[in-house]
Amino acid sequence: MNLALAVLVDGVVYSSWLFLIAAGLTLIYGVMKILNMAHGSFYAIGAYAGASLIGVYFAGGNPPWASYLLLIGAALVSGLIIGLLIERGFLRFMYGRDEVVMILVTYGILLILEDTIKLLWGVDPYFAYQPYTLLGRTKMYGLSFANYDFMLIAVTALVALVLWWSLNRTRAGKILQSVIHDREMAGALGVNVTKIFTITFVIGAFLGAFAGALTAPGISVVPGIGIEVIILAFAVVVIGGLGSVGGAFVGALIVGLSRALSVHLYPDGELFVIYGVMGLVLAFRPQGLFAIAGARKI
Amino acid sequence: MMTKNRIYLLILAVAMIFAGLVMPYWFSFLVTVALAKGLVVLGLVILMRAGLVSFGQGLYYCAGAYAVGAFSDYFKTDNLLLLLLVAIVCALVISSIVGLLLSRYRDIFFAMFSMAFSMILYGILVKSAALGSSDGFNVVSPTFFGWTVHASGGNMLTYWAAIVLAFLVGAVIWRYFKSPMGMAGEAIRENEIRVEYLGISVQKVIYIKYIIAAVLASLGGAITAMTVGHIDPEMAYWTTSGEFVFIALMAGTGHVAAPLVGAIIFELLRTFAFQVSPYTWQMILGIALLAIIIFLPNGLWSLKEKLMKGAKS
């Protein structure tokens, strides 16, 4: 019973964290067909922005409860700046190139951003534990869980709901879906595809930074966190089907729960399980679980 | 003309072998590691010519290195040829199984799937205490049936092995690119379905290319392991594979020599960038990568053709 509860809670917490990161990645891929390696850097930038702001905020002795708003604000600002800068300043000149070339382009951006982070924030770790400890812990069947993690689940559920709603129930979402489905046809029917691209990229960058900012209180923010995270997000997105937000949700649950299961039953298999599951899914469904079927061009 | 080039190449190889005795060890070390990476990248280029980018060559790079390390440790041998053979066999075994699955995939899925396999190896190695977990372990300095040469403070044997292998493999792959099987790669990149209609099994062609690339990557890993004297799971991490793709893109796929020369240029660039600014060397590499994608989409090798065209006109 205890084991099942621990696996379930750990798994869901980890899944929601994964989904937060993967959502932006899959959204950008769906609309722009760019598998954005720099997404890991967005995550890292969000984490650094959040952690350093929290540090300054608590050093000033301000009311602690508003620090959560600060995290959101840090993600919004850093996501907006970095998203606009990269899309408007660079990526828009690269559209129309091969998908694989675009991976390399974003790999180049990742390398540049990794060092930019080091230049801006230095190489020493940042700690922003206050928002994490502030919420206290809950005891359940003799196990102790951090309430912050439960909040993370709630926030993820909210993000998923908002994403689903705005994609399926709003005009802008319908337009976005039309671009995902057929970029050229949508453009021919009068959709401003360039504008959609910019907006999508900024939203994706914000989601990445948001995931980072929310994670920052629970970890020590050090150089290289983005590199570790991006590869996990890839696994999630590929399992769910590239470009599908719903797929990323299911992919995150699969990866999160199987990792939790492995951590509790067989800790040595932790990393192996994640990519093992990815390999298994790809072997049977090469396009991922929820990919939209595409026509084969001759 | 052709024979003349061959003689030049032979002279170059012999000159490089003897130069090892007089050049400072750090330089021959750099060239050895660079050529080892060049072999990996050459394998990648074979795949790229068929339109496939593998983000997981680190799998074989690491497997080759660990095969050498584990074999020499377990059987107490330091025989260079035997260890290279072990690396080749290891790559053949893994790639003939993994290749069956991967040869069905294209584009971004091939890239992601190959990356997943290298990360699986990474995940296993990091947690295997017997193989040193994330620290890895040390590898013996090799000998040629007990014979070895130490010059300017280092073992010359791996340097020579790297040069001989680079020239030998280069010549074989050069022939391969001219063969129908090698030519089929470019046809597949252009239009796979038409190739099928011509009666060629695309999957089989890619399967064989994948195995060749794996063997080359494994050889590169084996040379690196014996030269550096230490191996760790980082060799299978995705950033290592990313580096190979980086070199392949920088060098271009136009000629067999491109990845080998490109790897040496890359190592020099990296060493230089690291010395000049230890905190921003990744940034320098990133900017170089973007600049090449924008200005030289066919890699540095296309520069040579451009210059030759300019000289003619």
Chai-1 contact restraints between the chains, C-beta under 6 A:
chainA,res_idxA,chainB,res_idxB,connection_type,confidence,min_distance_angstrom,max_distance_angstrom,comment,restraint_id
A,E99,B,I108,contact,1.0,0.0,6.0,A-B,restraint_1
A,V100,B,V53,contact,1.0,0.0,6.0,A-B,restraint_2
A,L104,B,L249,contact,1.0,0.0,6.0,A-B,restraint_3
A,V105,B,I293,contact,1.0,0.0,6.0,A-B,restraint_4
A,Y107,B,G242,contact,1.0,0.0,6.0,A-B,restraint_5
A,G108,B,G286,contact,1.0,0.0,6.0,A-B,restraint_6
A,G108,B,L289,contact,1.0,0.0,6.0,A-B,restraint_7
A,G108,B,L290,contact,1.0,0.0,6.0,A-B,restraint_8
A,L111,B,Q282,contact,1.0,0.0,6.0,A-B,restraint_9
A,L111,B,L285,contact,1.0,0.0,6.0,A-B,restraint_10
A,L111,B,G286,contact,1.0,0.0,6.0,A-B,restraint_11
A,I112,B,M283,contact,1.0,0.0,6.0,A-B,restraint_12
A,I112,B,G286,contact,1.0,0.0,6.0,A-B,restraint_13
A,E114,B,Q282,contact,1.0,0.0,6.0,A-B,restraint_14
A,D115,B,T280,contact,1.0,0.0,6.0,A-B,restraint_15
A,D115,B,Q282,contact,1.0,0.0,6.0,A-B,restraint_16
A,D115,B,M283,contact,1.0,0.0,6.0,A-B,restraint_17
A,K118,B,Y279,contact,1.0,0.0,6.0,A-B,restraint_18
A,I231,B,W238,contact,1.0,0.0,6.0,A-B,restraint_19
A,V238,B,M112,contact,1.0,0.0,6.0,A-B,restraint_20
A,D268,B,K127,contact,1.0,0.0,6.0,A-B,restraint_21
A,L271,B,G123,contact,1.0,0.0,6.0,A-B,restraint_22
A,F272,B,I120,contact,1.0,0.0,6.0,A-B,restraint_23
A,F272,B,G123,contact,1.0,0.0,6.0,A-B,restraint_24
A,F272,B,I124,contact,1.0,0.0,6.0,A-B,restraint_25
A,Y275,B,A116,contact,1.0,0.0,6.0,A-B,restraint_26
A,Y275,B,M119,contact,1.0,0.0,6.0,A-B,restraint_27
A,Y275,B,I120,contact,1.0,0.0,6.0,A-B,restraint_28
A,M278,B,A116,contact,1.0,0.0,6.0,A-B,restraint_29
A,G279,B,A116,contact,1.0,0.0,6.0,A-B,restraint_30
A,L282,B,F113,contact,1.0,0.0,6.0,A-B,restraint_31
A,P286,B,F109,contact,1.0,0.0,6.0,A-B,restraint_32
A,I298,B,I193,contact,1.0,0.0,6.0,A-B,restraint_33
